[in-house]
């Protein structure tokens, strides 16, 4: 009789541990999704500002059409991306295109002095700062999920219920390569 009670006690203990692990994994996944929802809000604002920015730049940079088209195409792909991983890739492309625009703008002193352009540039800069903060939170939530999925005994239940490690929202391959180059200084 005592042996049966011990076995039942162990089964109940394992059941409670499994429930706790599963609920922890669900919480971590939901925190990650919530963190990306915060990023989505900032991305929506960014996407809404881009046409205004392009409109104010067009008159000055008519012969830089390729840069403007690249931004427009990247914005379209970013807006149509589905799923967190697709959005991350599309937003990395859009960030690169916007950096290309900032480099082109340096050649246009009249544009850099235009009040409408300066205001839009400040708004985009503000959104980029908010995006950076939201990405940090998202990456923290992703790290917590990935740690929970990979730790023992969580990894057993994670595999059984389809939880997997998820990618971070990082710089991307192209931007990481740019960081390896020395900055160009002009006088």
PyMOL commands that set and color helices and strands:
alter all, ss='L'
color gray80, all
select helices_A, chain A and resi 2-58+62-80+84-105+109-113+115-150+154-160+173-179
alter helices_A, ss='H'
color red, helices_A
deselect
rebuild
show_as cartoon
